[in-house]
Amino acid sequence: MKLLTLKFILIFIYLISSSSSYAIQQPNLKNLVIHKDPIKLEKINFKNINNEIINLSDFKNSLIIINFWATWCAPCIEEMPSLNKLQSNTDFKSLEIIPINIGRDSVEKSSDFYKKLKINNLELYFDESVELANKFLLRGLPTTIFVNKNGEEFARIIGYVDFDNKKIIEWLKEYD
């Protein structure tokens, strides 16, 4: 009987320790939602600064971070410099950050926003019709969508996040 109890205790300890070690691998963010089953993304189109239509599939085989923002969004202003820095991180082999302005801001206003914040590693993209905001069911700004190399949304963050956070960087490297 004692041997049986000891076996149960050992199994219980094993299960607890393995589940807690898994949790350590994910950054501890209250606004991070990791999907149990990744969501396949299709027909995701947006425009670049030259008004050309870009498709998300143009970035296939890359770890993609789509960041929805606007010039009038205070948390976006705070977050954008860390996204800019993340794009220049040489530890990533295939990282593509796609910041999409959904605030219906003009190209000039968006360019001035980038200049003011010294954003020099990110391209400007737009969703003037707010079609993508509806397609992704956005509930606020900023919202960041994480897309794996198979073109599937595997996680999202609703609200501000500091992309200089080492735990986030290490977590993202697992998908690179």
C-alpha positions, 0 to 999 in steps of 0.5 A: 500500500505504501509503495502504491501511495509513493508511486502516485505521489511521484507521478503527481510531482512529475505532472506538476513539474512538467506543466510548470516548466512548460509555462515558463517557456511562454512570456507571462503577459496577461494580454497574450492569447495563445491559440490551442489550434493555430488559425489559417489566414487567407486573403489578407491584403493591405497597402504599402506607402505607394498604394500597392496591394500587398498580400500576407502570403508575400511573406511566406516562410517567415515569422510574421508580426502584424501590428495594428496601430494608429497615430492617435493611439497613445499605447501605439506611440509607446510600443512602436519604438520597441517594435522598430528595435525588434525588427533590427534584432539580428538573432532572428533569421526570418522575422517580418514585422508588418505595422498596419495603420488602421486609423485612417491617417494620411501617408504624410501624417503616418510618415511624420509619426515615424520620423518623430519616433525615429522609426527607421526599420519598419515599412508603412502599411495601411488598411484604409477600409478597416476591412482587416480590423473587421476580419481579425475582430480587433477590439482595441489598439494596438493589437499584435497578431503572431503568424507562424511560417505556415501562415497561421495565427498562433497568438495575439496580444491585445494592448501594449507590449514592450518588445524589448522584453527578453522573455518575449524575444526568447519565446518568439525565437522558438517560432523563427 
